[in-house]
Amino acid sequence: MMSRYFSRDHIFGLMLNLFSFFPLEYSQDFKMGNGQKAQHKRERAKGSAQKTATSQLKSNEAAKTVVCQVCRNTFLCTVRQKALKEHAENKHSKNLEECFPGFTEVKK
């Protein structure tokens, strides 16, 4: 039974407008098998994973700017005064100023 407010042609036109948003053609993913899908996925992942390995070794070596004047041991630039004081007292039996002259701690 048809609604008394809409004619058959009007309802058919509404349905055409509704389904025109959905394409009838399917993408390639629907036409290929699971093995081929997995292969495509591997190839896409391989393409995005070809990044160079990043190591912090060089940047860490460059950041070792604090040098003990007695033993020439290097420390990172972010080292705390407490650690340097312990090094000077324990290893050399000297104070901080003798081992690290002019050291000022960088505040965060």
N, C-alpha and C positions, 0 to 999 in steps of 0.2 A: 504494500500500500504506500503510495506516494504521499509525501507531505503536501498539504494544501497550499503551502506558501512558496514552494520551489517546484519548478517544472523539471522534467527529466533532463532537458538540455542544459538547464542552469546547474544542476548537480554534476553532470558530466564535465562541464566547463571548469567547475571548482576542482574536481578530481584531477583534471589535466594540469591545472595550475599547480596543484600540490605536488604532483609527481614530476613536474618539470625541473624541480630543484635537485632531484636525484638522477644522476646520469645512468643510462642503461649499460654503458660500456664499463667493464671492470678493469682494474689495473693489472699489471703483469703478475702481481703477487697471487692473484686468484687463479691464474692459468698454469702456474708452474707447480711442480711437486715439492714435497718437503725437503728432499735432498738438494734441489736446486735453490730453494729458499735459504737453506743453511749455508750453502756455498756463497750466495750473494751477501749474506750477513757477515761471513768471514772476510770477504773481500772489502766490504765497507769498513769493518773494524780494523783491518790491516792498514788501510789507507789513512785512517785517523790516528793509528798508534805509531806511525813512523816519525816519532819525535826524538830529538837527540837527548841522550841521558844528561841530566844536569847534576853536577857534583859540586859540593860546597868546599871541597878541599882547597882550591885556589883562592877563593874568597876568604876562607879562614886563615890561610897563611898570610894574606895581605892585611888582615885585621890584627895580626900579632905585632903591635907597635910598642908595647911596653917591654923594655929590655933591662934585665938585671945587670948592673955595671960590674959586678964581681964575677959571676959565672956565665954571663951572656945568655941566660935562659930567657925565652920570649914568652909573653903573656898576651892574651887577647885585649883589645882596647876597652872591653867592657868589664875588666877585672875590678874587683872591689879592693879597697885599701886594706881591709882586714886580711885578705888572702896574701897580699904582698908583704904585709907586716909579718905574718906567720912564716913566709918564705925567708925573709931576711933574718928573723930571730932563730929559726930552727936550722937552717942550712948554713948560715954564715956567722951567727952570733953577733949580728950588727943591727942597727936600727933601720927604719924605713928610708930615711933620708940618705944614708950612706949607699944603700943598694939602688935606690930609685930616686936620684936627685931631680927635683922639680916635678914630681908626680902630683897631679891633681885628679881627683875622682870625678868622672862624668856623671852628673845627676840625670836620672831618667825623666 
